[in-house]
């Protein structure tokens, strides 16, 4: 899908460039005296300058429009791709994609979402706000089980960010020690089956909304 979008916008840019080139040629022919040898360099330069003075704003505006349209379409495609992630995608996606997936998911659930910096995040990857409640989220894309360290980090983040709730979300599972510490401190844990279920429920609700609409 993404390759088709890239080809479409590449074709649009090529078309726009062709129109510009053709217009310049037409202008040169209009200013010519009947033969190619009669053109002078200053006449060609003047024609090009006049063209861009007359049409520069249109060209720039068209370029900006195509760029913004491209970014919007690719963002929407990427959003759908992430939110429709299943078992295979969740297991194999990158850490950055996993954090972006959670950002999109929580926004769709009505939360105001802030992603913390990649480094020095003080134990939280996302800060959620909704109905006066603040939740810190630690995102863990792991192949192995998530250890007690992740729970300890998010407990610290809860205090640092003055949150009322804390949770850890992973595409994997948790060690017994992590589960015990989370239960003792009120930290909510989402493992792979829970995350897949939440995404599936969200997609089903979205499809029903589209059908009603």
C-alpha positions as CSV (number, residue, x, y, z in Angstrom):
1,X,0.0,0.0,0.0
2,X,2.8,2.4,1.0
3,X,4.6,1.7,-2.3
4,X,1.5,2.6,-4.3
5,X,1.2,5.9,-2.4
6,X,4.9,6.6,-3.1
7,X,4.4,5.9,-6.8
8,X,1.3,8.1,-7.0
9,X,3.0,11.1,-5.4
10,X,6.2,10.6,-7.5
11,X,4.0,10.6,-10.6
12,X,2.3,13.8,-9.4
13,X,5.7,15.5,-8.9
14,X,6.9,14.3,-12.3
15,X,3.7,15.7,-13.9
16,X,4.2,19.1,-12.1
17,X,7.8,19.2,-13.3
18,X,6.7,18.4,-16.8
19,X,4.2,21.2,-16.8
20,X,6.8,23.6,-15.6
21,X,9.3,22.5,-18.3
22,X,6.6,22.7,-21.0
23,X,5.5,26.1,-20.0
24,X,9.1,27.4,-20.1
25,X,9.5,26.0,-23.6
26,X,6.3,27.6,-24.8
27,X,7.4,30.9,-23.4
28,X,10.7,30.6,-25.2
29,X,9.0,29.8,-28.5
30,X,6.7,32.8,-28.1
31,X,9.7,35.1,-27.6
32,X,11.7,33.5,-30.4
33,X,12.2,35.2,-33.8
34,X,11.6,32.1,-35.9
35,X,14.7,29.9,-35.5
36,X,16.5,28.2,-32.6
37,X,19.8,29.9,-33.5
38,X,18.3,33.3,-32.9
39,X,17.9,32.7,-29.2
40,X,20.3,34.6,-27.0
41,X,21.4,33.5,-23.5
42,X,20.0,36.6,-21.9
43,X,16.6,36.0,-23.6
44,X,16.4,32.5,-22.2
45,X,17.5,33.7,-18.8
46,X,14.9,36.5,-18.8
47,X,12.2,34.1,-19.9
48,X,13.0,31.7,-17.0
49,X,13.2,34.5,-14.5
50,X,9.9,35.9,-15.7
51,X,8.3,32.5,-15.6
52,X,9.3,31.9,-11.9
53,X,8.2,35.4,-10.9
54,X,4.8,34.8,-12.5
55,X,4.4,31.2,-11.4
56,X,6.8,30.8,-8.5
57,X,4.0,31.2,-5.9
58,X,1.8,28.6,-7.6
59,X,4.7,26.2,-7.9
60,X,5.7,26.6,-4.3
61,X,2.1,26.3,-3.1
62,X,1.6,23.1,-5.2
63,X,4.8,21.6,-3.8
64,X,3.8,22.3,-0.3
65,X,0.3,20.9,-0.9
66,X,1.7,17.7,-2.3
67,X,4.2,17.3,0.5
68,X,1.5,17.8,3.2
69,X,-0.9,15.5,1.4
70,X,1.8,12.9,1.2
71,X,2.6,13.2,4.9
72,X,-1.1,13.0,5.8
73,X,-1.8,10.0,3.7
74,X,1.3,8.1,4.8
75,X,0.5,8.9,8.5
76,X,-3.0,7.6,8.1
77,X,-1.8,4.4,6.4
78,X,0.9,3.9,9.1
79,X,-1.7,4.5,11.8
80,X,-4.1,1.9,10.4
81,X,-1.2,-0.5,10.0
82,X,-0.1,-0.2,13.6
83,X,-3.6,-0.3,15.1
84,X,-4.4,-3.5,13.1
85,X,-1.3,-5.2,14.4
86,X,-1.8,-8.9,15.3
87,X,0.4,-11.5,16.9
88,X,3.1,-11.5,14.1
89,X,3.4,-7.7,14.0
90,X,3.5,-7.2,17.7
91,X,6.2,-9.8,18.1
92,X,8.4,-8.5,15.3
93,X,7.9,-4.7,15.4
94,X,10.7,-2.4,16.4
95,X,10.8,-0.6,19.8
96,X,10.0,2.7,18.2
97,X,7.0,1.2,16.4
98,X,5.8,-0.4,19.6
99,X,5.8,2.9,21.4
100,X,4.1,4.6,18.5
101,X,1.4,1.8,18.5
102,X,0.7,2.5,22.2
103,X,0.5,6.3,21.5
104,X,-2.1,5.7,18.8
105,X,-4.0,3.2,20.9
106,X,-4.4,5.4,23.9
107,X,-5.3,8.4,21.8
108,X,-8.1,6.3,20.2
109,X,-9.2,5.4,23.8
110,X,-9.7,9.1,24.6
111,X,-6.5,9.8,26.5
112,X,-4.3,12.9,26.1
113,X,-0.9,11.2,25.4
114,X,2.6,12.6,25.9
115,X,5.6,10.5,24.9
116,X,8.6,11.1,27.1
117,X,12.2,11.5,25.6
118,X,13.9,8.4,24.4
119,X,16.6,8.8,27.0
120,X,16.2,10.0,30.6
121,X,12.5,9.2,30.7
122,X,12.6,8.5,34.5
123,X,10.9,5.1,34.0
124,X,7.9,6.1,31.8
125,X,7.5,6.1,28.0
126,X,4.1,7.6,28.0
127,X,2.1,9.9,30.3
128,X,-1.7,9.6,29.9
129,X,-4.2,12.2,31.0
130,X,-8.0,11.6,31.2
131,X,-10.8,12.7,33.6
132,X,-8.3,14.3,35.9
133,X,-6.3,11.1,36.3
134,X,-2.6,10.7,35.3
135,X,-1.2,7.4,34.3
136,X,2.5,6.6,33.6
137,X,3.2,3.7,31.1
138,X,6.3,1.7,30.7
139,X,6.5,0.1,27.2
140,X,8.6,-3.0,26.9
141,X,9.1,-4.7,23.6
142,X,10.9,-7.9,24.6
143,X,11.6,-11.3,23.3
144,X,12.2,-12.7,26.8
145,X,10.0,-12.2,29.9
146,X,9.9,-8.7,31.4
147,X,11.7,-8.7,34.7
148,X,11.0,-6.9,38.0
149,X,13.2,-4.0,36.9
150,X,10.4,-2.6,34.6
151,X,8.0,-2.6,37.5
152,X,10.5,-0.9,39.8
153,X,11.1,1.8,37.1
154,X,7.4,2.6,36.6
155,X,6.8,2.8,40.3
156,X,9.6,5.4,40.4
157,X,8.0,7.2,37.4
158,X,4.6,7.3,39.2
159,X,6.1,9.3,42.0
160,X,8.3,11.5,39.7
161,X,5.5,12.5,37.4
162,X,2.9,12.7,40.3
163,X,0.7,10.1,38.6
164,X,-2.3,8.4,40.2
165,X,-1.8,5.1,38.2
166,X,1.0,3.1,36.7
167,X,1.2,0.3,34.1
168,X,3.6,-1.7,32.1
169,X,2.7,-2.9,28.6
170,X,4.7,-5.6,26.8
171,X,4.5,-7.7,23.7
172,X,5.9,-10.6,25.8
173,X,5.2,-11.9,29.3
174,X,6.3,-11.2,32.9
175,X,8.4,-13.0,35.4
176,X,6.8,-14.1,38.7
177,X,8.7,-11.6,40.6
178,X,7.5,-8.8,38.3
179,X,3.9,-9.9,38.8
180,X,4.2,-10.0,42.6
181,X,5.8,-6.6,42.9
182,X,3.2,-5.1,40.5
183,X,0.3,-6.6,42.6
184,X,1.8,-5.2,45.8
185,X,2.1,-1.7,44.4
186,X,-1.1,-1.5,42.3
187,X,0.8,-1.5,38.9
188,X,-1.3,-2.8,36.0
189,X,0.4,-5.3,33.7
190,X,-0.6,-5.9,30.1
191,X,1.1,-8.9,28.5
192,X,0.9,-10.1,24.9
193,X,-2.6,-11.7,25.0
194,X,-4.1,-8.7,26.8
195,X,-2.6,-6.2,24.3
196,X,-3.8,-8.2,21.3
197,X,-7.3,-8.4,22.9
198,X,-7.3,-4.6,23.5
199,X,-6.3,-3.9,19.9
200,X,-8.8,-6.4,18.6
201,X,-11.6,-4.8,20.6
202,X,-10.6,-1.3,19.5
203,X,-10.6,-2.4,15.8
204,X,-14.0,-4.1,16.2
205,X,-15.5,-1.0,17.7
206,X,-14.0,1.1,14.9
207,X,-15.5,-1.1,12.2
208,X,-19.0,-1.0,13.9
209,X,-18.7,2.8,14.0
210,X,-17.8,3.0,10.3
211,X,-20.7,0.7,9.4
212,X,-23.1,2.9,11.4
213,X,-21.7,6.0,9.9
